[in-house]
Amino acid sequence: MRMYSPEWEAVKNLKFTPSVLDLHYDLSGSEIPADHGPALYAELLRHLPWLADTPGAAVHPVHGAPSGRNANLVVNRRVKLVLRLPVARLEEASALVGKHIDPGAGTLLVGAMKEKNLTPFGTLYSHFVTLGTADEAAILLEVRRQLDKMGIPCGLIPGMRHKMLAPDGEISGHSLMLHDLSLVHSLAVQEQGLGLHRVWGCGIFIPHKSIKEVSTV
């Protein structure tokens, strides 16, 4: 039996008008490179060129199981392509349905689109936050500065260091958990993100069920 959480009740009763949505697209094909952020964004721009001029636009990393043969991830029927976009772009984003993209490991077909509201939750997690430096202390200082500018108090737990190959060279960052957020502040962080390169999958926060060590996540 699932234990009751007061936070679930608070989420259910929170009234807000979403300005940003996550759009989940079915994805069919074989594989996608594990390091796919810039290449995936470049492919999406071919079909949605307005992404480059849309403040707050973000492209979630595609999550798939390692293929075991190379540095690719397997794309099965559970794997989704997820864009985080302003509500005003919803109709235009539907143009991606039925299009083919190739981020570097073969052609993928973008299928049906489903919109989902952001979920306000007191603990959030991002797999890769980058601020132009590999220094963990400097990253935490800048993240704290950005949160202070937004008027958001919360706890920070850094995790593993990650790397990404970008057009201008390798970039570094760390996974990061934010905890003890109010529900309103949780939505603000998810809508705005933190750090650089959200269209490459960086600085995008999603709900996390509990506070635990993130060094192995």
HELIX and SHEET records of a PDB file:
HELIX    1   1 PRO A    6  ASN A   13  1                                   8    
HELIX    2   2 GLY A   37  HIS A   47  1                                  11    
HELIX    3   3 PRO A   49  ASP A   53  5                                   5    
HELIX    4   4 VAL A   87  ARG A   89  5                                   3    
HELIX    5   5 LEU A   90  ALA A   93  1                                   4    
HELIX    6   6 SER A   94  LEU A   96  5                                   3    
HELIX    7   7 GLU A  136  MET A  150  1                                  15    
HELIX    8   8 LEU A  183  GLN A  192  1                                  10    
HELIX    9   9 ARG A  198  TRP A  200  5                                   3    
SHEET    1   A 5 ALA A  58  VAL A  59  0                                        
SHEET    2   A 5 LYS A  80  PRO A  86 -1                                        
SHEET    3   A 5 VAL A  20  SER A  28 -1                                        
SHEET    4   A 5 LEU A 108  ASN A 117 -1                                        
SHEET    5   A 5 HIS A 100  ILE A 101 -1                                        
SHEET    1   B 2 GLU A  31  PRO A  33  0                                        
SHEET    2   B 2 ASN A  72  VAL A  74 -1                                        
SHEET    1   C 4 GLY A 155  ALA A 166  0                                        
SHEET    2   C 4 GLY A 169  HIS A 179 -1                                        
SHEET    3   C 4 LEU A 124  VAL A 129 -1                                        
SHEET    4   C 4 ILE A 206  PRO A 207 -1                                        
END                                                                             
